[in-house]
């Protein structure tokens, strides 16, 4: 039985050195994989930062209609910047000048008590 133990002992010492070699090889491969993943992660972060910067620049450039001119000169595309409605459409005291739109006698609400149709009729009825 001692010979059998000696054979097992010899093989167990060889197995342990093989296991140590395998462990070292696996650890080296694990470190290599971790390093590759870190490099890939860094590349992805750099690409993502470059893409974010490109999107940010596109947003900035497309936000300004003067820089968004495809013709290249402002004189040919003056119609591109037309205003949808007048700047004074929603002001309170619109058309205060005498004689402006006097021929337009449609009944409409004016947010000015002195220029309202009721006030004009009242004055013409009781003052004259």
Secondary structure, 3 states (H helix, E strand, C coil): CHHHHHHHHHHHHHHHHHHHHHHHHHHHHHHHHHHHHHHHHHHHHHHHHHHHHHHHHHHHHHHCCCCCCCCCCCCCCHHHHCCCCCCCCCCCCCCCCCCCCCCCCCCCCCCCCCCCHHHHHHHHHHCC
